[in-house]
Each structure stands twice: as structure tokens, then as C-alpha cells.
Amino acid sequence: MKSLKALILFSVLLSFSANALLEVNIIKSKEDAFPLVIVPLKVIGDVQWEGDITRIIRDDLYKSGHFNVVFSNDVDFDFFEENKKDAVVFGTIAQPPGSQTFNVGLYVYGVYSQKKLYEKHISLTNASIRKVAHILSDKIYEVLLGQKGAFNTKLTYVTVTNNENGDPTYRLVISDYDGHNPQVLDNSLAPILSPTWSSDLKKLAYVSFKNNRSEVFIKYPFWGMKDEKLPRFDGIASSPSWHPDGERIALTISKNGNKDIYLYNLKTKENKRLTTNSAIDTEANFSPDGKSIAFTSNRTGQVQIYIKNLETGKISRATFQGRYNAKPVFSPDGKDLALVHRVGQDYRIALLNIATRDLTVMTQNKSDESPYFSPNGGMIIFATNRDNEGILSIISLHNNQIVELTQKDSFIREPSWSNYLRK
């Protein structure tokens, strides 16, 4: 049996540059992690495949922070029980003669009961290995922990690189949650900011300065539809956030020097004002049921977070600890907010329990920004600066494990995590 090392380094070749490597560095905390064994698939006959499903599953589960995963060459329940392992994943792979598809059988067994917890038989191709592996990881996560995983999902983020003249180039990128299969959707010398997915994954809104002003654009990455630019409002538009229905989008619009939050309906073209304070109101984010927004405001002289009930119109202050709290994002269950909280001169990611107002600082960095929950609520992705290098980090809310995503010669920033993909 081989023990999984506490520090793992993965490299992925990004499609837009031959030298752009996405590196994933996992800083592991083993506290209260589920002890799981994975046995590589038993190959039946001659198999010509270009991947390893069990290693992808291992990486997925390990990166979630919930699992302490080790490999074993064989299924030995007595040995696993002796070494206090709770479950084992194993299976088979075969390729019918002359076929381009593979037949995979996967099994999850409880070690102590020696009973089958899950069984799946599936056909796949080389092109679908990673997607199928992420789907299986989600299912194993759900079987063993009782909640969905977040592996069959997408990330979007912005990279910033300097060209030969020293001028920054901005790229809007989407990738699998683990950085594989990156695609560049926009490439510009003008800044790109605030990408965000609609809940149905049909639309991706973001801010661009390509027309020498802050404007909101919408792309349809998986639907082959023409890009859309939102109207030229009476003031610059920024900080887009999708309503859960995918047809309305909250925006910060600056009119006459005052920033307020508006709700724009893509079908009716109605633009409804949601805040009317003379202070700066910005960075709106919808609750999962769409009935409330959390937003940032300096209406008390401090930068704090407020919540507006869209049905009653009532606005209440959410944060009281510290003089600076910003960029709120609701958790998928609507009970918490991830946000940026200032500690001294440092900006860190914090978690706010909305009901109790308890605020927990999650990180120890100096310049964290742009938090966003995974769709199962188990992780938060955010941008930070490490040694003058812009990176993305993913923190597990289970045990504070950190996964760092870096790219050589580029700043990575403005992350957003998608909802679940269709299987």
C-alpha cells in the first residue's frame, strides 16, 4: 500500500500558451479526514487508453479536504480494517475488440461491513475520461459523506500577463474545476473583471473596458450564441450578479457620481433600482432563493455588508466586527456569507453566520479578494497575492485545507465557481 504524500504537485498545459502551466499545490491538513483506500482498476484484456480514472478520483477526493486517500494494489479487507480504513474503491476496465470505447465497472465497499455501498457500470472514450471521473468522484463523495461533491463543475477566472512591451494582457478563461481543459473566451489589452456564471450555466457575465468604459458583457460558452452587451446605461456598469432565474442580473450603476444597485431584466429590458442611498452601494449577490441580496455599502462611514429583503424592501446590516467587510457571497444553503474582512492592514477571507452574526476569519494572508462558494458549499475559492504573484486558492470548510492554483508569469484573479454540469 502506498501512502499519498501530504504535498502534491500537478501541472496542466493551458491551451492559449505553450508556456502557461497551471500548477496545483495542496497544503494538506489530515484532521478528521475520511480514511479511504483506492485500488487501481483491474485491466481485463488489451486496453489502449490515455488516462487513469482512479488517479483522477483520488485527486478529486483528496483536494476536497474530506478524505485521507491511499492507494493499494489489492483488495484486502482484513488489512484495511487493521489499518483503520473505512471504505475501499475498486473496479475493472475492458475494451471490446475494435472498439474506441471502454467499459468500466466501479465499486465502493465498506471495510468493516464488507458490504457494497455503490456500483456503477459505464462506457466512455478517451475524450470523456476526465468528465466521467469527476462524475464518479461526485457520486463516491455523496455515498460516503451524504452530500454532493463539486467536481463535475467549471471555474472561470481572469489571467493577466505582460506582453513584450510590458503592457498587460487580460484573458477571460474557463476550465474544469481542477484547471484542466482551459479555454480562453476573451483576450484584451483592456481590463476584464468580475466574471460570474448564471445558475443554469448558459450565460457568463463579466465586465470589460474594451470600449474605454466599464460595461457588462454576456457570453454563452456552451451554446454557440452571439455575445451580448448590456445597454449603455446612464452611468458606468459593474459588479454583475445573476438572479437564480438566469433572466435577471444585478448591476452596480454609477449615475452622477453615486453608485447604486439595479436589477436588469434581459427579456423585458426593465432596469429597476434596488438601492437609493446617497452612499456607495455595490457588489450585490443574490440569496439562493432570489428573495434577498447581500451588498457592500459605506452608508455608515465604514465599509460594511447589508442584506436587503426584496419582498419587503427592508435593509439590515449584516456585519459588525471590524471596520471593513466587503464582497459578500451567499453560501448555497443561504445560511452564511463568504466575504473579505480586514484585519489590521491585511485583507482576509471570512465566513459570516447570518443568523448569529458570528464571523470566522478563514485565512492568514495579506491581500485576499473575490471569494466564491463551490456549489455544494464545502469549499471557497478566492484570489490572493503570494510573493507578488497573483494566485487562486481553494479552502476546505471542513479542515481548512488549502489548494493553490498558480500560473507561471501570470496573475490569476477574479474567480467564480459554476453550478453542476449536466451529466
N, C-alpha and C positions, 0 to 999 in steps of 0.2 A: 504494500500500500504506500502510495506516495503522498506526503503532506503538501498541501497547497501553500506556497510561500506567502508571507504576510505582505509582500510588496510585489506587484505585478506590473509589467510594462507592456503595453500593446502599441502597435503602430499601424496606421491606416493611410494609404496613399490617396490624397484628395484629388478629385478629377480635374480641378481647374489649374493645378500647377504641379509640375513634375517633382518639385522640391518641397511641397507643402505636406508635411506629415502631421497627422493628428495623434498625439501621444496621450495615453490614459494612464494616470498614476493613481494607484489605490492605496490609501493610508488606512490600514485595517485596525479596527477595534473588535476584539473577539468576545466582548462581554455579551452574554445572553444570546449567542448565535445558535441557530438550529444545526445540530450535528448531522450532516448528510454525506452519504457515500455515492459516488457516481462511477459506474463501471462502463468503460468504452463499449460501444455497440459491437456485438459479435458479427463478424463478416461471414456471410454464407455465400460460397462460390466466388466468382470473379467479379469484383466491384470496381468500376472506374469512376470515382467521384472526387470532387475538388474541395472538400470541406470536412469538418468534423463536428457533427451536431452536438455530441456530448460536451465538447470543449466550449462551444458557444453557450450551451445551457449552463455549464459550470461558471463561466464568466458572468452571465446574466445574474444568476442567483447570488454569487459572491458579491457582486457590486451593489446589490440591494442593501447590504448590511445585515440581513436577517439570517444568513447561512454561513456556517463554517464547513466548507466543502473540501473533501479529499477524494482522490482517485484510488481505485483498487482494481487489480487485474481480474479478480474473480468475485463471484457472489458467495460469501461465507458468512451466514447469519450468526453462527456461534462466535466467530472472530469479531464481527461488528458489534454484537451485544457486549462482548468482553471489553471492547474499546469504547463503549457508551455512545454508539451511533444510533440515531433514531429511525432513519429511513435509508433506503437504497434505490437508486435509479439504474436500470439496465435495459438491454434490448438487443434487437437484431437488425441487420440491414442486408438486403439482397437486391440483385439487379437481374431481371429476366433477360435471357439471351437476346441480343439485338435491340434491346430497348434502351431509351435515353432516360428512363425513369428508374427510381429506386423505391423499394418497398421497405418501410421502416416499421418495426414493432417496438413500442416503448412501454415499460412497466415501472410502476412505483410500488414498493412494498414497505410495510412497517417492519422494522428489525425485530422488535420484541414479540409482536403477534405473528410475524411471518405471513401476514395476510396481504392480499393485493389491495392497494388503495386506488390505483388508476391504471388503465390500459388504453393504449391508442395505437391504431394501425393506420398508416398514412403513406401516400405516394408523393414523391417530389422529384424535382430535377436539380441539376447543379445550380441553376439560376435562382431557385427558391429555397436553397438550404438555410440561409440566414433567417429568412422570414418564418419558415416552418419552425426553426429552432427557437425563435423568440415566442411564437405561439405556444410551443410546448413548455417553455420556461414559465410563461404566464399560468398555464394550467397546473404545473407542478407547484408553483408558488401558492395557488389557490387551494389545491388539495391539502397541502401541508400546513398552511397558515390560516386558511379560511377567508381570504380576501384576494382580490385580483392583483396580478402583477402589473408592471408598467413597461414591459419590454417590447411589445409589438406596437411601438409608438414612434413619433418623429420629434426631432428638435429643429428649431430654426434659430439662427444667430447671425451676427454681423462680424466679418473679419476686416481688419484694417492693416494694409501693408503699404510701405513706401516704394514708389517706383524709382527708376534710375535718376530722376530729377529731385528725389526727396519729397515728392508730393504724395499725400495719402490716397490710396485707392480703397474704396469700400465695396464689399461684396455681401450680398444677402444670400445665405446658404441654408439649405435644409439637408438633414441627414437622418439616418436611423438614430434611435436614442443613444447608441453606443459610438456614434461618429462614423459608422460605415455608410457606404452608398451616398456620399455627399453630392449635392447638385447646386450649382450657382444659378440663382434666379435673377439677380440683378448685379451689375458691375458698374460702378460710377466713381467719378472724381469728387462728386458732391456727397455730403454725409447721408448715411442711411441709419434710421433709428427705429426703435420700438416695434419690431415685428410681433405679430400676435395671430394665433390660429382661431378661426371660428370653431365652435364645438363639433360641428359635423365634418371638419377638415376640408370643406370645399373651398374655403377662402383664407387668404393670408393677407392681412392688412399691415402696412408699415408706413413710416414717414420718410420722405425723400426731399432733399433740397436741390434736385436736378434743375428746377425752373427758378432757382435763386430765391426761393421762399419755402417755408415749411408747408408741405402738402401731404395728404394721405392718399396712398395708392392701394389697390386691391389686386392680388394675383390669384389665379386658380391653378395651383401646381399640378393637380391630378386630373383636371377636367378639360384641358386644351382650349379654354376660353380666353378671349382677349382681355388684357389688363384693363382695369378701370381706375380712373382718377376721380376722387370725390370733388364736388363743385368748389369753385373758388369762393369760399365764404368771405363775409365782410370781416376779415381778420385771419391771421395765420392759424392753421390747424395742426394739432399734435396729439400725442398720447392716446392712440386708438385703443378701444377695448370692446370686444364683441358681447352683445347680449346673447344669452344662451339660445335664443331662437335663430341666430345666424342671419337675421334680416335687419337688425338694428345695431348701431355701433355708437358708443360713447366717444366723444372727442373733447379735447380742450381747445377752445377757440378764443383767441385774443382779439378783443374789439376795443379800440380806443385805449390801448394800453392795459386793459383789465382782462384777466383770464378767468373764464367760467367754463362749466361743463355743459355740453349739449348732447342730445340724443338724435342721431340722424337715421331716418328710415330709408333704406335703399330702394324699397318698392314705391312708396308714396312721395319720396323726396322731401318729406317734412323734417324740419330741423327744430327740435324742441329744447328750450333752455331748461336745465335742471338745477343750476345754482345761480343765485343773483347777488351774492355778497360782493362788496367793493374790494375785498382781499383777493389773493390769488387762490383759485380752486383748480386743481389739476389731478392728473394720474388716477382717473376713475377706474374701478374694477367691479364687475357685477358679481353678486352672490350667485350660487349655483341655481337657485330658483328664479333668478332675474328680478326679484322684488326689491332689492336694495343695491346701493353702490357704496363702496368704500372709496374715499378720495383723500388727497393731501391738500391742506389749506394752512395759510398763515393768518387766519382771521383773528387769532388772539395775540398776535405778535410773535408767537412761536410757530414752528413748522410741526403740525400735528395731523393725526388721521381722524377723519369723521366718517360716520355712516348715515346715509340718507335712506329712509324708507320711501320707496317710490309710490306706494299706495296712499300713505297718509301725509307724505311731504315732510315728516319730522326728521330733523337732523340732530344727531347726538355725537358727542366727542367720544372717540374710542381709546385714545392713548393719553396717559397722564404721567408716565415715567420718562423723565428726560425732557430736553428742550427741542429735540429734533427727531421726528419719526415720519417716514415718507415711503412712497411707492408700495402701497398696500395691495395684497393679492389674497383673495379668499381661498381657503382650503376646499377641496371637493365636497366635504360634508358641511361646509358653511359655518363651522364652529370656531375656526381660527383664522388669523391673518398672518401671512408672512410679510415682513416689512424691513426697511432699512432704519436702524436705530443708531444714534450717535453716542459713543462712549468717550468722553474727553474730546480728542480730535480725530478719533477713529470712527469709521462707519462700518457697522456690522449687521449681519442678518439676525433678526429676532423673530420669535413666534409669540403672537398675542392670542390668549384665550379671550374671545369676545365677551362671554358671559361673566367671567370672574375678573377680567382686566389684568390677569397675571401675564407678565411679559418675561420671556426667557431668551437671553442672548445665546445664539447658537454657535457663533464663530468668534475667532480671536484675530481677525485680520484688520487692516487699516483702511481699506477702501472698497468694501463690498457694495454691490448695487444690483438692481433688477432681479429680485427673487421671483421664482415661479414654481408652483407645485407640480409634481408628477400627477397623472390622472387618478392614481389610487391614493394619493395623499401621503405616501410613505417616504417621499424624498422631496427636497427642494433644490433646484438648480439656480445658480446665481453667478454673476460676473465679479471678478476681483482682480487685484493687481499684485503680482508676486515678482519681486526683483525687477521692477519696471517692465514686466511682461503681463499683458492682459490675458487672463485665462478664465475658463469656466470651471466651477466646482459644483459637485452634487453632494449634498449632505443627507445621510440617512437619519430620519427622525427616530429610528429605533435605537441606534447606538452611536450616533454622531460620526459614523464612518464618512470619510471624505474621498470622493473620486475627482481627480483634477484632469481637465481636458486642456491641453496646450497645443499650440501650433507654432513651429519654428518661424521666426521673422514676421510674425503677425500678432496683433492684438485681437483677442476674441471677446466679444461683448454682446449685450442685448439678447440674452437667451429667452426662449419661450418653448414650452413643452406642449405637445399636441394631446388631443384626446386619443382614445384607442382607434387603431386602424381596423378596417374590415378584414375579416379572416379569409 
